[in-house]
Amino acid sequence: MENEKITDLGCPGDTERNTATICKEPWLAVILSRFWAGIGQIYAGRMRRGCVLILVEAAFLVFAAWCVFSYRGNIVTGVVVFLVVSAIGIWNLFDAHKCARRQNGMEFEAARKAEKDPWLAVFLSSIIPGLGQLYIRKRLLGIVFILCSLVLLLMRRGLLVLALGLGAMFVTFVCYHAYTSSPVRREGSKRLAVTIAGVILVLGLWGYTAFPMKEHFVEAFRIPEVAEYLPEGLRKVPGDMAPTLRRNDRILVRKSTTYIPKRGDVVVFKSPADARVPLVKRVAAFGGESVEIKDGSVYINGEKTECPGLKNIEYVSAEKFGVEGEVFEVPADSFFVLGDNSINSRDSREFGAISESDLIGRAYKIYWPPGRMGPIE
């Protein structure tokens, strides 16, 4: 490339401090600390400071995740801790820059500030692809890259899987291009830039971990609004699981191949009418047991259940299965489910037992709205 200058990584002309061995790139330190708090400080020679930051961020993130995803954890506390981690992360970027800058001699810093910094270009493009190109005066390319970024963002609405992969590769390419197109580079080779680009790619593809997480561990669901048409107009109906779950509640559902439902558990399963539609109910009986609903209570094998999640609800004996005087035998490898809002619930009284193979997981926590956050009893 014309007028491209590549200078030695050391501090040119600063012989008094032997700074050729200690000069650091401040914006490279910022990039490293953006990957994980403390890495930039270690790069800048502040080993103890960097290790402390690494451990603090890891501990806070683990605790915040426990608060949000565990059954008894307090979601508000988890959110507050996440905000604290974010604040530490932002401060950490400024600190990494300062730690690296303090390692440098005055001549190196003057030379660095006199030209467009290639690592600042990389940092800017890692935030908004194309911003680094605008910084190094590659204006047309910068505008094109920013427009491409907007297209990829729009693609996420309908082609999320494809957009995630293309987006990760696109950001990686744009960041590497920002480095190689900079008018001045102080490294003798591009190996470090390739390494940084590789890390950016890996972190960009990290979004794909949400898919196995959703498939095998935890998935979020929303309780939909239910409405019926009456002569006087549209009327909203309380959900099947009211008051335990109300319409527009957001819930977390834990998935596990080893999960065995217990009586009274609130579970999510595939609708018998349409497997694409998830339903949420409470488990009342299991395969091999008999069910009968009479006098407003659930009888299992002829005895009134004392399960805490079932005994305090007045059930309506209606529909086809388990009605008073007609005991229903639950088939093997199945379970009988009931809604807490019995008068409005469409459950096993209507469609019979649910196969264990249709079970999605246990609904264990409300995470939204804020006033209803907490475990599902």
N, C-alpha and C positions, 0 to 999 in steps of 0.2 A: 504494500500500500504506500502511495506517495506520502511524503512528509511525516511518515510514522517514525517515531523515535522510541528505541528500546534502550533503557539505561540499566546499570547494575543495581541489584537489590540493596546494596550497601548505601551508606550515607556519603554521597560524593564530597570529597574534600575535607571531611571532618575527621581529622587524624588525632585530635587531642584526646577524644574519648574512645577511640577505636570503635566507632559506632557502626562500622561495616558489619559487625557481628550482632548488633542489638537493634538496629533500626527496624521498625515495624510499620505496616500499613494500617492506619487507623480504620479505614472503611472496610478492609478485610476483617479486622477484629469485630467490627459491627456485624458483618455478614455471618461470621462464625457464631457470635453470641445470639444472633437471630435463630440459628438452628437450635441452640439450647443455651440457656443462660450459663455463663461461666467459661464457655469454650474460648471466647475472644480474649478473656482475661488471661487464660493459660497461654494462649498464643503470644500475648503481650508480655509474658514473663512473670505474671502475678499468679503463681501456681496455687498458693493457699487460698487466695481470694476466689479464684475460679472454681476450685473444688468445693468450697463452701456454697457458692451459688448453685452449682450443679446439684448438690445434695438438698439444698433448701427447696429448689423448684421441684425436684422429684418427690420430696416428702409432701409438699403442698398439693401437688397434682394427685397423688395417691389418696390423700385424705379427702380432697374435693370429690374425686370419683366415687369414693366410698359413701360420702354424704348423699350424692345424687342417686346412685344406682343400688345401694343396699336397702334392705327392707326397712330398717329402723333409722337410717341416716336422715338428717335434716337437710332438705333440698335448699332452703334459704341459706343455711350455713355453707353448703357446697358452692352456691353461686357467689357468696361473699368471698370465699377462699379463691375461687377462680378469678374474681376481680382483683384480689390482692396479687395473685400470680401474674396477671396481666400488667399490673402497675410495676411489679418487680422486673418483669421482662422489658418494659419500656425504659425504666431507669438503667437496667443492665446494658442497653445499647449505648447510652451516653457514657456509662462508666467504661465500657470496653474501648470506646473511641479515645477517652481521656487516658486510659492506661497505656494504650499503644502510642499515643502522641507523646507522652512523657518519656518514652524510651528513645525518642529521636533527637538528634542534634538540630540546632537552629538552621544550618545550611540545608539539611535534608527537608525540613519542614517548609522552608522558603521555596525550595525547588518543587516540592509536592503541590503547594498551593498555587504556584505560578502556572500550572497546566491543569487541564481537565483530568480529574482522577479516575482511572479506569475502574477501580473498585467501587467508587461512588456510583458510577454508571451501572455497574452490575446490581448494586443494592437498589437503586431506583427502579430498574427494570424487573427486579424480583417482586416489587410491590405493585407496580402497574407496568406491564410489558409495553415497551416503547418509550417510557419516561426517560430511561437512560440514554436512548438514542437522541431524544430532544436535548438532553443535557450536553452531549458531545457534538451537538449541532448537525446531527443527521436527521433533519427535521421531517423530510418526506417519509423516510423509513419509520420514524417515530410515530407519525400520524397513522401510517398503514398498520403498524403493529397494534396501536391502541384500538383502531377500528376492528381488527381481527379479534382482539380480546373481547370486545363487546359482542361480536358474533358468537364466540364460544360461550359467553355467559348466557345468551339467549338460547343456545342449544341445550343448556342444562334443563330447561323446562320440559323438553320432550325426549331428549337423547342423552340422559344423564351419564350413562356408562361410557358412551363414546366421547362425550364432551370432557369427562374427567381425564381420560387418557390423552386426548389431543391437547387439552389444556396444559397438562404436565409437560408434554414434549415441547409445546410451543413456548412456554415460559423458559424452559431450559435452553432452547435454541436462542431466544431473544437475549437472555442474560449472557450467554457465551459470545454472541455477536456484539453485545455492548462492550465486552472486554476487548475482543480482538479488533474492533473498529476504533477504539480509543486512539487519539493521536500520540499518546505517550504511554509506554508500559515500562515498569522498572524491573520486571522479571525477565530472565534470559530465555525462558521457555514457557510454553503454554500449559505445562502439566498441572500446575496448581489450578489454573482456570478450568481445566477439564475435570479435575477432582471436584471443585466447587459445583460445576454444572451437574456432575453426577449426583451429588447430594441433593441439589435442587430437584432433580428428576425423581429421586426416591421419595422425597418429602411430598412432591406433587402427586405421586401415585399412592401416597398413604391414604387418600380419600377412598380408595377401593376397599380398605379394611372395614368400612362401614357396611359393606354388603355381607361378608361372613358374620359380622357382629349382629346384624339384623336377622340373618338366617338361623344362627345357632345360639345366640346368647340373649340379647335384649332387643325388643322392638317396641316402638311407640305406636299407640292407637288413639283415635279420637272417638268419643261417644257421640254418635250423630243425633241431630235433631229429628224428632218424630212428629208428624203432623197428620191430622185427619180432616176430611172435608165434611162439614155439617151443613144443614140448610142455612144456618145463620152465618156461615163463612168458615174460613180455615182456623183450626184450633190446634195449638201445640199440645202434644201429649207427653207426660212424664216418661222417661226412658224405662225400659224393661227392668233395670236394676236400681231404680230410684227407691229410697234416697241414698243408697250406698254409692251409686254412680249416677251423675246427672248429665243431661245433654251438654255437649261441648267440653266435658272433662277430658283431659289428656292423661292417658295412663301408660305405665310401663309394664310390659309383659315379658317375663323371664322364660326363655326356652331352654330345654335340656332333654336329651334323649333318655336320661335316667330319672326324670321327674315322674313321680307317681302321685296322682291327685289324692287329696284327703277330703273327707266329707266336710262340706262347708267352704272349701276353696272356691274362689272366684276364678273362672278359667275362660280363655278365649279359644274358640274352635271354629271350624269351617261349617258354614250353614248347610244343612241337608238339601236345601233347595238350590243353592248356588255356591259351589266350593270357593269361589272368588270373594265371597262376602263373609267377613268374620263376625261372629256373634259372641256375646259375653254373658255368662250365667253362673249360677252357683251349683256346685256338685252336691246332689242329694243322695244318690245310691249308685252301687257298682254292680258289675256283672254277677249274676247268681243270686242277687237280693230281690225281694219283692217290695213293691211300692204301692201305697194307697194313701189318698188324700181325703180326710174326713174330719168334720168338726173344725175346719180351719187349720189342721196340723198335718204333718207328714209322718206316716207310719212306715217303718222299715222292718220287714219280716214280722209284721203284726204288732210291733212296739212303737210307741210314740217317740220320735227322735228327740234327744236332748242336746244335739249339736248346737253350740252357741250361734252359729250363723244361720240356723234354720228354725230354732224353736220359738223365736220371738216375732215371727212373721205369720200373719194370718193368710193362709193359702186358700185359693178358690178351687173347688173341685169342679172342673169343667173339661171341655174338649173330649179327647178319646182315651188317653192313657192314664192309668192311676186314679181314675175317678172313684168316688165312694161306692163300695159294693163290688168293684171290679179290680181286683189286685193285678198289678202289672209285674211280670217277671222280666227283670233286666237281662238281656242276652249276655253271654260271655264276651269279654274284651270290649265292653261298652260301659257307659255310665248315663245316669238319669240326671238331667239338669233342670233347675227352676230359676225363674227371675224373682228378685225381691219385690218388685212391684207386681204382685201376682195377678191383679185384675186386668192389667194391660200387657202382660208378658206373653210372648209366643215362645214356648219352651217345649220340654219333653212331653208335657201333657197333650201337645198338639202334634209334634212330629216324631215322638218316640225317643228311644235311646240313641245316644251318640257313640259312634265307634271311636275307640282309643286312637286309631290312626288319623282321625280328623282333629285331634287335639293340637292346638298351636302352642299354648303355654299357660302359665299362671299369671293373672293380673295381680300385681302386688303393690303398686304405688301410683298415686295421683301426683303428677308433676305440674299441672296447670289446671285451673287458674290459681294464683298465689293463695287465695283464701281457703282453698281446699287441698293444698299440698299435704301429703302424708300417706301412711300405709293404708292399704285396703284390708279391712277386717272381714 
